[in-house]
Amino acid sequence: MTSSINNNRCKLLVLDLDINQISTDDLRTFFISYGSVEWIKTFPESSSAIIYFASYLIVDRLVNYRTCVIGQSIVRLRRFRLEQDNWHIDSHTLSVKLTTSSYSNSVLTEAALLYCFRDYQSYINRLDIINENKALISFSYHDYVDQIVLMPSTMFIIDGAPLVFERIMEKIKKTSRWDQPSAPLTTKPVLSVRDPVAHKLISHIEYLTKQLREQPSYSRDKIERLEAEVFILKNENAELKSKYELKSNKNIEQRLTVLENISNRFVNKQYYPNQRQRSNSNEKRSKRQRNYKIHDDFSDSP
């Protein structure tokens, strides 16, 4: 195994790997579907592995996935990194140094760097010139830094002088969640790692894995609970419907009763006046007859 740039571009770095659960054969079986695998080497002390493919284009495709699930473990996929102690750390900052030579008086300028990194210019967040031979470039995504470091030195030249690159490890802010004390899910750690940052990352991945495993049962319970609530709502709706229909029937009956009472009162008003008129006419007739009889009696007297 050589450590040339071209060879390093064909290496895929697999991080957060459970060496006790995933073997070299498991890795080969999983990644062989993406392309020809030349060799695999595991690193138990850092819970990682290097997979060497026949072409760097396979690595370019795999790193775009960022993560994948092998067995029951979630692993991170990265390009090969030269400094093994910092394999687990993603860096967004690139240190750029201009190699000095007796035949060149070149200096680093913002315009020269932007032209040199014209293919990555849209991904640059910040560019700081430290001095005439050194600068720092911050990118929006860590893979651009990893990609540039593995590029041949002939691709980045300013006035005939090649540039030298190095990944810069950002300091973790105190407010970051990774700066909090690690709290593994089990008393016995699943992965034995020496790097504290890697241990915190692995603990968080174990927590996410547990959530993913519990997700199906939680969704099933939630669906059953919703179905029970729908059943109860249907029963309540039927109950309310029957009550509404009963109430409507009662209202109709009450309205019919009121209409009947009104009709009866109207009939009575028409009947009683007629009866009084007939009684009045009878009384007048009887009075006339009595008057007539009295008059006749007086006329017949001597």
C-alpha positions as CSV (number, residue, x, y, z in Angstrom):
1,M,0.0,0.0,0.0
2,T,1.4,3.3,-1.1
3,S,0.3,6.7,0.2
4,S,0.3,8.6,-3.1
5,I,-2.4,11.2,-3.8
6,N,-3.9,9.1,-6.6
7,N,-4.2,6.1,-4.3
8,N,-5.6,8.1,-1.5
9,R,-8.4,9.4,-3.7
10,C,-9.6,5.8,-4.1
11,K,-9.9,5.2,-0.3
12,L,-13.2,5.5,1.5
13,L,-13.1,6.2,5.2
14,V,-15.8,4.4,7.2
15,L,-16.3,6.0,10.7
16,D,-18.2,5.0,13.8
17,L,-17.8,1.4,12.9
18,D,-18.6,-1.3,15.5
19,I,-15.7,-3.7,14.9
20,N,-17.2,-6.3,17.2
21,Q,-20.4,-6.5,15.2
22,I,-19.2,-5.8,11.7
23,S,-16.4,-7.9,10.1
24,T,-14.3,-7.3,7.0
25,D,-16.4,-9.7,5.1
26,D,-19.6,-7.8,6.0
27,L,-18.0,-4.6,4.7
28,R,-16.9,-6.3,1.5
29,T,-20.4,-7.7,1.0
30,F,-22.0,-4.4,1.5
31,F,-19.8,-2.2,-0.6
32,I,-19.1,-4.6,-3.5
33,S,-22.5,-3.6,-5.0
34,Y,-21.1,-0.1,-5.5
35,G,-17.9,-1.1,-7.3
36,S,-14.8,-3.3,-7.3
37,V,-13.2,-3.5,-3.8
38,E,-9.4,-4.0,-3.9
39,W,-8.7,-4.3,-0.1
40,I,-10.1,-3.4,3.3
41,K,-8.3,-2.5,6.5
42,T,-10.0,-2.0,9.9
43,F,-8.7,0.1,12.8
44,P,-10.3,-1.1,16.1
45,E,-8.6,1.6,18.2
46,S,-10.5,4.3,16.3
47,S,-13.6,2.3,15.3
48,S,-13.0,2.9,11.6
49,A,-12.0,1.2,8.4
50,I,-10.5,2.1,5.0
51,I,-11.9,0.5,1.9
52,Y,-9.9,0.8,-1.3
53,F,-11.8,0.8,-4.6
54,A,-10.7,0.4,-8.1
55,S,-11.7,3.9,-9.0
56,Y,-12.0,7.2,-7.1
57,L,-15.3,7.8,-8.9
58,I,-16.9,5.2,-6.6
59,V,-15.7,7.1,-3.6
60,D,-17.1,10.4,-5.0
61,R,-20.5,8.7,-5.3
62,L,-20.4,7.1,-1.8
63,V,-19.4,10.3,0.1
64,N,-22.5,12.0,-1.2
65,Y,-24.6,9.7,1.0
66,R,-22.7,10.9,4.1
67,T,-24.1,8.0,6.2
68,C,-25.4,4.5,5.7
69,V,-26.7,1.6,7.7
70,I,-24.7,-1.6,7.9
71,G,-26.4,-4.2,9.9
72,Q,-27.9,-2.3,12.8
73,S,-25.2,0.4,12.9
74,I,-25.2,3.8,11.3
75,V,-21.7,4.7,10.0
76,R,-20.3,7.9,8.4
77,L,-18.7,7.9,4.9
78,R,-15.8,10.3,4.3
79,R,-12.9,10.7,2.0
80,F,-9.5,9.5,3.2
81,R,-7.8,11.9,5.6
82,L,-4.1,12.0,6.2
83,E,-4.1,12.7,9.9
84,Q,-5.4,9.6,11.6
85,D,-5.9,11.3,15.0
86,N,-8.5,13.6,13.4
87,W,-10.3,11.2,11.2
88,H,-13.6,11.6,13.1
89,I,-13.6,15.5,12.9
90,D,-15.2,17.2,9.9
91,S,-13.3,20.4,9.1
92,H,-14.7,23.3,7.0
93,T,-11.5,25.4,7.1
94,L,-8.6,24.9,4.7
95,S,-5.1,26.3,5.4
96,V,-3.3,27.4,2.3
97,K,0.5,27.9,2.1
98,L,2.4,29.2,-0.8
99,T,5.7,27.4,-1.3
100,T,8.6,29.9,-1.5
101,S,11.3,29.6,-4.2
102,S,14.3,31.7,-5.3
103,Y,12.9,32.1,-8.8
104,S,9.4,33.3,-7.7
105,N,8.4,36.4,-5.8
106,S,4.7,35.4,-5.7
107,V,2.5,36.4,-2.8
108,L,-1.0,35.3,-1.8
109,T,-3.8,37.8,-2.7
110,E,-7.5,37.4,-2.5
111,A,-7.8,37.8,-6.2
112,A,-5.2,35.2,-6.9
113,L,-6.8,32.7,-4.5
114,L,-10.3,33.3,-5.9
115,Y,-9.0,32.6,-9.4
116,C,-7.1,29.5,-8.2
117,F,-10.2,28.1,-6.5
118,R,-12.6,29.3,-9.2
119,D,-14.3,25.9,-9.4
120,Y,-15.1,26.1,-5.7
121,Q,-15.8,29.9,-5.5
122,S,-19.5,29.5,-5.0
123,Y,-18.9,27.3,-1.9
124,I,-16.5,29.7,-0.2
125,N,-17.9,31.4,2.9
126,R,-14.9,33.4,4.0
127,L,-11.3,34.0,2.9
128,D,-8.7,35.5,5.3
129,I,-5.2,36.5,4.2
130,I,-2.9,35.8,7.2
131,N,0.3,37.0,5.5
132,E,1.9,37.0,2.0
133,N,2.4,33.2,2.2
134,K,-0.5,31.9,4.2
135,A,-4.3,32.1,4.1
136,L,-7.4,30.5,5.5
137,I,-10.4,29.5,3.4
138,S,-13.8,28.5,5.0
139,F,-16.1,26.4,2.9
140,S,-19.8,25.7,3.3
141,Y,-19.3,21.9,3.4
142,H,-16.5,19.8,4.8
143,D,-16.2,17.5,1.8
144,Y,-14.8,20.4,-0.3
145,V,-11.9,20.6,2.1
146,D,-11.3,16.8,2.0
147,Q,-11.5,16.8,-1.8
148,I,-9.0,19.7,-2.3
149,V,-6.5,18.2,0.1
150,L,-6.4,15.0,-2.0
151,M,-6.1,16.8,-5.3
152,P,-2.7,16.7,-7.1
153,S,-0.6,19.7,-6.3
154,T,-0.3,20.6,-10.0
155,M,-4.0,21.7,-10.0
156,F,-3.5,24.6,-7.6
157,I,-0.5,26.8,-8.7
158,I,0.0,30.6,-8.3
159,D,2.7,32.1,-10.6
160,G,4.3,28.7,-11.0
161,A,4.5,28.1,-7.2
162,P,2.3,25.1,-5.9
163,L,0.1,25.5,-2.9
164,V,0.2,23.3,0.2
165,F,-3.0,22.4,2.0
166,E,-3.9,21.3,5.5
167,R,-7.2,20.8,7.3
168,I,-7.8,23.1,10.2
169,M,-9.6,21.7,13.2
170,E,-12.2,24.2,14.5
171,K,-12.4,24.7,18.3
172,I,-15.6,23.3,19.7
173,K,-17.8,26.0,21.3
174,K,-18.7,25.6,24.9
175,T,-22.3,26.0,24.1
176,S,-22.2,23.0,21.7
177,R,-24.0,19.9,22.6
178,W,-20.8,17.9,22.0
179,D,-19.1,19.8,24.7
180,Q,-21.5,18.4,27.3
181,P,-20.5,15.3,29.4
182,S,-21.2,12.2,27.4
183,A,-24.0,10.0,28.7
184,P,-23.9,6.6,27.0
185,L,-27.1,4.6,26.8
186,T,-25.6,1.5,28.5
187,T,-23.2,1.1,31.4
188,K,-20.9,-0.9,29.1
189,P,-19.9,1.1,26.0
190,V,-20.6,-0.5,22.7
191,L,-17.5,0.8,21.1
192,S,-14.2,1.2,22.8
193,V,-12.6,4.4,21.5
194,R,-9.9,6.6,22.9
195,D,-10.8,9.8,21.2
196,P,-13.3,11.7,23.5
197,V,-14.9,13.5,20.5
198,A,-15.5,10.2,18.7
199,H,-17.0,8.8,21.9
200,K,-19.5,11.6,22.1
201,L,-20.4,11.2,18.4
202,I,-20.8,7.4,18.9
203,S,-23.0,8.0,21.9
204,H,-25.3,10.3,20.0
205,I,-25.4,7.8,17.1
206,E,-26.4,5.1,19.5
207,Y,-29.2,7.3,20.8
208,L,-30.5,8.0,17.3
209,T,-30.3,4.3,16.4
210,K,-32.4,3.5,19.4
211,Q,-35.0,6.1,18.4
212,L,-35.1,4.6,14.9
213,R,-35.6,1.1,16.3
214,E,-38.5,2.3,18.5
215,Q,-40.1,4.3,15.8
216,P,-42.1,1.4,14.1
217,S,-43.8,0.3,17.4
218,Y,-44.5,3.9,18.4
219,S,-46.1,4.5,15.0
220,R,-48.2,1.4,15.3
221,D,-49.4,2.3,18.8
222,K,-50.3,5.8,17.6
223,I,-52.3,4.4,14.7
224,E,-54.3,2.1,17.0
225,R,-55.0,5.0,19.3
226,L,-56.2,7.1,16.5
227,E,-58.4,4.3,15.2
228,A,-60.0,4.0,18.7
229,E,-60.6,7.7,18.8
230,V,-62.3,7.6,15.4
231,F,-64.5,4.7,16.6
232,I,-65.6,6.8,19.6
233,L,-66.2,9.8,17.5
234,K,-68.4,7.8,15.1
235,N,-70.5,6.5,18.1
236,E,-70.9,10.0,19.5
237,N,-71.9,11.3,16.1
238,A,-74.6,8.6,15.8
239,E,-75.8,9.4,19.3
240,L,-76.0,13.1,18.5
241,K,-77.8,12.3,15.2
242,S,-80.5,10.2,17.0
243,K,-80.9,12.9,19.6
244,Y,-81.3,15.6,17.0
245,E,-83.9,13.5,15.1
246,L,-85.9,12.9,18.3
247,K,-85.7,16.5,19.2
248,S,-86.9,17.4,15.7
249,N,-89.9,15.0,16.0
250,K,-90.8,16.6,19.4
251,N,-90.7,20.0,17.8
252,I,-92.9,18.9,15.0
253,E,-95.4,17.4,17.5
254,Q,-95.4,20.6,19.5
255,R,-96.0,22.7,16.4
256,L,-98.9,20.4,15.3
257,T,-100.4,20.8,18.8
258,V,-100.1,24.5,18.7
259,L,-101.7,24.6,15.2
260,E,-104.6,22.4,16.4
261,N,-105.2,24.7,19.4
262,I,-105.2,27.7,17.1
263,S,-107.7,26.0,14.8
264,N,-110.0,25.0,17.7
265,R,-110.0,28.6,19.0
266,F,-110.9,29.9,15.6
267,V,-113.7,27.5,15.2
268,N,-115.1,28.3,18.6
269,K,-115.0,32.0,17.8
270,Q,-117.1,31.4,14.8
271,Y,-119.6,29.1,16.6
272,Y,-120.4,31.1,19.8
273,P,-121.2,34.5,18.0
274,N,-123.8,32.7,15.8
275,Q,-125.3,31.0,18.8
276,R,-125.7,34.4,20.6
277,Q,-127.3,35.9,17.5
278,R,-129.8,33.1,17.3
279,S,-130.6,33.4,21.1
280,N,-131.1,37.2,20.7
281,S,-133.5,36.8,17.8
282,N,-135.6,34.2,19.7
283,E,-135.8,36.6,22.7
284,K,-137.0,39.5,20.5
285,R,-139.6,37.2,18.8
286,S,-141.0,36.1,22.2
287,K,-141.2,39.7,23.4
288,R,-143.2,40.8,20.3
289,Q,-145.6,37.9,20.8
290,R,-146.2,38.9,24.4
291,N,-146.8,42.5,23.4
292,Y,-149.2,41.4,20.9
293,K,-151.2,39.3,23.3
294,I,-151.4,42.2,25.8
295,H,-152.6,44.5,23.2
296,D,-155.3,42.1,22.1
297,D,-156.4,41.6,25.7
298,F,-156.9,45.3,26.1
299,S,-158.9,45.6,22.9
300,D,-161.3,42.9,23.8
301,S,-162.2,44.3,27.2
302,P,-165.7,46.2,27.5
